[in-house]
Amino acid sequence: MSDQFTQSTLNIHKEDGTGGKPLPSHAKVVVIGGGVVGCSILFHLAKFGWKDVVLLERDELTSGSSWHAAGQIHTISSDPNISRLQSYTIDLYKEIEETSGHSVGLHITGGFYLASNKTWYDYLKRERSKARYMGLNQEFISPAEVAERHPLIDPKHYYAALWDDQDGDLDPSGATYAFAKAAKVHGAQYFTHCGVTATTQRPDGSWDVTTPKGVINAEHIVNCGGLWAREVGHMQGLNLPVQPMEHHYLITEKIDAVAAHPTRLPAGIDYEANIYFRQERQGMLLGTYEPKGTPWKVGGTPWDFGHELLQPDLDRIADRLEMSFERIPAIGEVGIKDMINGPFTFGPDGNPMIGPVPGMKNYWCAVGVMAGFCQGGGVGLTMAEWMIDGEPSIDVWAMDVARFGDFATPDWGTVKSTENYERRFVMTFPNETLPKGRMQKTTALYDRLVARGARMGQGFGLENALWFGDGPEDAHEEPTFERNRSHEYVAREVQAVREAVGGIEIANFAKHEFKGPGARACLDRILAGYVPKPGRLTLTPMLTPKGKLYGDLTVACLGEQHFMLFGSGAMQEAHRRWFEKNLPADVTYANVSDDWHGIALSGPKSRDLLQRIMREDVSAEAFKFRDLRQTFVGGVPVILNRISFSGELGYEIYCKPQYLLRLAEAIEEAGADQGYRWYGARALMSMRLEKGWGVWTLDFRPDFDAVESGMDVFINWKKDFVGKDATLAAREAGPKQKLVTMTIDVDGIDVSNDEAILKDGKAVGYVSSGGYAHHAQSSMAMGYVSTEHAAPGTQLQVEILGEMYDAEVLGAPIYDANGANMRA
Ligand SMILES: Cc1cc2nc3c(=O)[nH]c(=O)nc-3n(C[C@H](O)[C@H](O)[C@H](O)COP(=O)(O)OP(=O)(O)OC[C@H]3O[C@@H](n4cnc5c(N)ncnc54)[C@H](O)[C@@H]3O)c2cc1C
């Protein structure tokens, strides 16, 4: 049996780290749960200087999934910032080993990601492109080189492999203890056999954390309950949509070729065979995510579950094993020494859920961390920065607990987490919409739009139209990296908007309502831009105290003490968290996104259409660009904003959900002879590219400031606002990078996001979003490039699926550069 495996399974370190000290009565932070995630957070908080940080563990440390992990570590992730944090995590192991004096059993062997067909090779080319601008050390090697580095692998199955120097494996139990002991060196305390039985908030916002050994009053608590994250959440009425899943790996008997190999063999992932593998002493360890996942303890994790394993079920993974025996034949030639089936927790999209929980003061969580040994260090770093500095140093949207709202119920969480488990090594294409957990939230228009041929996607739990085919039977497309059959349909929608009039459902935009005598002053402080007068709209960035972008919002003044903010639907709970944190006593705030649905009309004929279904005059003189009215359209009460994201003359019409169908009928009837057409999100994304307008979570995110993103043009410098000092300093220093819009000389394929941008073969930036601009008939991208390459006319290259294509930086929008159409 392996040294690591022995430690992982048997060597449960018997100490509580406190030298028998009693529980303190007060703490700055109580971390609940002593798995790798809780211990890493404890370590980072203590290392960064917070005193009185305490971790409570109900049993020994590593009493959840941490002790039986396979211990494989790698940097690759779908999200570049998670990759960065995985790289940080791996680098950190040396430090915690040195600080703690406790071995983490680290082997940095390097590892490969094996592509056995062209599609996976394409996927890896995309990963390679990301690594290029992130500065990660990844390179392609040939199948022959794979066999050289790992003689057990039969190279004939592979196209190529992406090699990463940083990959390897460690001892999971050792790593968890090293974090805890290093935390102790920095002044933290941890108490084992000290389960938390209740968390009760006091009126001052602090928490009483009850244990059999006493109560600790803590300023902050952090739910790191791992397998019990749901149960710890329930103590406070919090339903976290995470789900433990059963997972198998096996360890072989000794393999002579492994024993004889002079160095430790590299780790690897074979996507098509759906296996990960590494050397385990003189044999191999091999794990797989079976095609039909098995959720474990859907109703709740029992408190008395501890260091048990689950009954292995070889049948479930038999077909995967067969494939792996073909690809790594030596594995099939020896016996299986051990078979592990252990549970670990997944979230709905496979990424962790961390940060301050919206609506719960001083309650933090770091749950659903399904690759704790790849990600635990980065999660700890991020959480400590967030708690101590008020914001993480990089954008961690992909891990933010606020990317889920109340639509993420426990049932939905189980369905999506299971889907995610099953798809762990299954490709998701840029145009792919995942099938599980659909129809969670729909609007009154759902059936109508589907009948009109809508191909639906889902965002923040809500179904929304992506594009329209010729009826329901026609609304299909193959998942692909390349342009697909939806291309021509999207072109048709763009044409309708640019030449006549189109309508898109906008229930999925977020709406935030502020009321009260202090509302204007409050918004003036938290928004960097102008707050409008009654009846007018403004666009404004919202910044963090460090000057990072935290929102781009449309502000509507409905009355001197009444405002509505429209913004990113995905960010609505994150924004709610931000607004509530910054709310004075004389202002009331509510996230009213679900209370206002609506339709946006766009196109040169949109005014005529609108006038047909309104009594009030909406002529260009009577209803100007950025005006708003509370009025009636199609006979229903609405908020009517003269603004559009398509770059055409356009209107956003918001109504209560119960009026949406009537509004849609009125629009369809009135537009029938005007060439009215429904359009979807893809057409909108195409048209906004032609205007060079960024979108939130892609082009606008807290990795960038107002100057880099160009959002500084909307800033009102005459007032004080959150982030002003930092933005002034950034302006003074000059941006190191700038957001640019480019045309790309390419056919048949477009960028999606995260492709490298190069100058003379050197990465100088990355693509934040892009696609095909149908009206301009050009492939386009937006992206951040170093400032010296941001000047209009600069010739650059963009890497798409491993090929370099010429790109040119634009100096002005490719469509309606002076905005005359929009303002018409
Ligand atoms: C078979 C298998 C193989 C894996 N392989 C890998 C791998 O190769 N690489 C990788 O990175 N990851 C791997 N993982 C995943 C990894 O184990 C998890 O990501 C990681 O353990 C999650 O750590 P955690 O701290 O969030 O949760 P846990 O390890 O579950 O820890 C939670 C802790 O909280 C404690 N707790 C719960 N409730 C309370 C309470 N009320 N009061 C006090 N304490 C409480 C528990 O006792 C437990 O110790 C694997 C997992 C399994 C099952």
The ligand as an SDF file (V2000), in Angstrom:
LIG
                    3D

 53 58  0  0  0  0  0  0  0  0999 V2000
  -12.7160    9.6130   -4.1930 C   0  0  0  0  0  0  0  0  0  0  0  0
  -12.3050   11.0540   -4.2590 C   0  0  0  0  0  0  0  0  0  0  0  0
  -11.2150   11.4420   -5.0230 C   0  0  0  0  0  0  0  0  0  0  0  0
  -10.8430   12.7860   -5.0700 C   0  0  0  0  0  0  0  0  0  0  0  0
   -9.7400   13.1390   -5.7880 N   0  0  0  0  0  0  0  0  0  0  0  0
   -9.3320   14.4440   -5.7990 C   0  0  0  0  0  0  0  0  0  0  0  0
   -8.1420   14.8120   -6.4580 C   0  0  0  0  0  0  0  0  0  0  0  0
   -7.4520   13.9760   -7.0440 O   0  0  0  0  0  0  0  0  0  0  0  0
   -7.7810   16.1120   -6.4590 N   0  0  0  0  0  0  0  0  0  0  0  0
   -8.5260   17.0680   -5.8180 C   0  0  0  0  0  0  0  0  0  0  0  0
   -8.1560   18.2460   -5.8410 O   0  0  0  0  0  0  0  0  0  0  0  0
   -9.6580   16.7310   -5.1780 N   0  0  0  0  0  0  0  0  0  0  0  0
  -10.0680   15.4510   -5.1350 C   0  0  0  0  0  0  0  0  0  0  0  0
  -11.2150   15.0990   -4.4680 N   0  0  0  0  0  0  0  0  0  0  0  0
  -12.0470   16.1530   -3.9100 C   0  0  0  0  0  0  0  0  0  0  0  0
  -11.5710   16.6690   -2.5710 C   0  0  0  0  0  0  0  0  0  0  0  0
  -11.4970   15.6130   -1.6720 O   0  0  0  0  0  0  0  0  0  0  0  0
  -12.5370   17.7350   -2.0820 C   0  0  0  0  0  0  0  0  0  0  0  0
  -12.5830   18.7690   -3.0230 O   0  0  0  0  0  0  0  0  0  0  0  0
  -12.1140   18.3230   -0.7540 C   0  0  0  0  0  0  0  0  0  0  0  0
  -11.9190   17.3100    0.1840 O   0  0  0  0  0  0  0  0  0  0  0  0
  -13.1600   19.2870   -0.2270 C   0  0  0  0  0  0  0  0  0  0  0  0
  -12.7250   19.7600    1.0160 O   0  0  0  0  0  0  0  0  0  0  0  0
  -13.6730   20.5280    2.0270 P   0  0  0  0  0  0  0  0  0  0  0  0
  -12.8090   21.0870    3.0710 O   0  0  0  0  0  0  0  0  0  0  0  0
  -14.5280   21.4710    1.2720 O   0  0  0  0  0  0  0  0  0  0  0  0
  -14.6970   19.4590    2.5820 O   0  0  0  0  0  0  0  0  0  0  0  0
  -14.5220   18.2160    3.5310 P   0  0  0  0  0  0  0  0  0  0  0  0
  -13.2600   17.5170    3.2950 O   0  0  0  0  0  0  0  0  0  0  0  0
  -15.7750   17.4240    3.4090 O   0  0  0  0  0  0  0  0  0  0  0  0
  -14.4010   18.8400    4.9620 O   0  0  0  0  0  0  0  0  0  0  0  0
  -15.4830   19.3730    5.6950 C   0  0  0  0  0  0  0  0  0  0  0  0
  -15.1390   19.2670    7.1580 C   0  0  0  0  0  0  0  0  0  0  0  0
  -16.1220   19.9780    7.8850 O   0  0  0  0  0  0  0  0  0  0  0  0
  -16.3910   19.2770    9.0820 C   0  0  0  0  0  0  0  0  0  0  0  0
  -17.7040   19.6920    9.5580 N   0  0  0  0  0  0  0  0  0  0  0  0
  -18.8960   19.5400    8.9330 C   0  0  0  0  0  0  0  0  0  0  0  0
  -19.8770   20.0300    9.6880 N   0  0  0  0  0  0  0  0  0  0  0  0
  -19.3230   20.5330   10.7910 C   0  0  0  0  0  0  0  0  0  0  0  0
  -19.8310   21.1510   11.9500 C   0  0  0  0  0  0  0  0  0  0  0  0
  -21.1490   21.3530   12.1290 N   0  0  0  0  0  0  0  0  0  0  0  0
  -18.9740   21.5440   12.9080 N   0  0  0  0  0  0  0  0  0  0  0  0
  -17.6360   21.3420   12.7690 C   0  0  0  0  0  0  0  0  0  0  0  0
  -17.1150   20.7140   11.7140 N   0  0  0  0  0  0  0  0  0  0  0  0
  -17.9390   20.3310   10.7220 C   0  0  0  0  0  0  0  0  0  0  0  0
  -16.3320   17.8310    8.6420 C   0  0  0  0  0  0  0  0  0  0  0  0
  -16.1590   16.9510    9.7190 O   0  0  0  0  0  0  0  0  0  0  0  0
  -15.1660   17.8440    7.6720 C   0  0  0  0  0  0  0  0  0  0  0  0
  -13.9390   17.5510    8.3130 O   0  0  0  0  0  0  0  0  0  0  0  0
  -11.5930   13.7560   -4.3720 C   0  0  0  0  0  0  0  0  0  0  0  0
  -12.6720   13.3560   -3.6060 C   0  0  0  0  0  0  0  0  0  0  0  0
  -13.0320   12.0230   -3.5310 C   0  0  0  0  0  0  0  0  0  0  0  0
  -14.1790   11.6150   -2.7040 C   0  0  0  0  0  0  0  0  0  0  0  0
  1  2  1  0
  2  3  1  0
  2 52  2  0
  3  4  2  0
  4  5  1  0
  4 50  1  0
  5  6  2  0
  6  7  1  0
  6 13  1  0
  7  8  2  0
  7  9  1  0
  9 10  1  0
 10 11  2  0
 10 12  1  0
 12 13  2  0
 13 14  1  0
 14 15  1  0
 14 50  1  0
 15 16  1  0
 16 17  1  0
 16 18  1  0
 18 19  1  0
 18 20  1  0
 20 21  1  0
 20 22  1  0
 22 23  1  0
 23 24  1  0
 24 25  2  0
 24 26  1  0
 24 27  1  0
 27 28  1  0
 28 29  2  0
 28 30  1  0
 28 31  1  0
 31 32  1  0
 32 33  1  0
 33 34  1  0
 33 48  1  0
 34 35  1  0
 35 36  1  0
 35 46  1  0
 36 37  1  0
 36 45  1  0
 37 38  2  0
 38 39  1  0
 39 40  1  0
 39 45  2  0
 40 41  1  0
 40 42  2  0
 42 43  1  0
 43 44  2  0
 44 45  1  0
 46 47  1  0
 46 48  1  0
 48 49  1  0
 50 51  2  0
 51 52  1  0
 52 53  1  0
M  END
$$$$
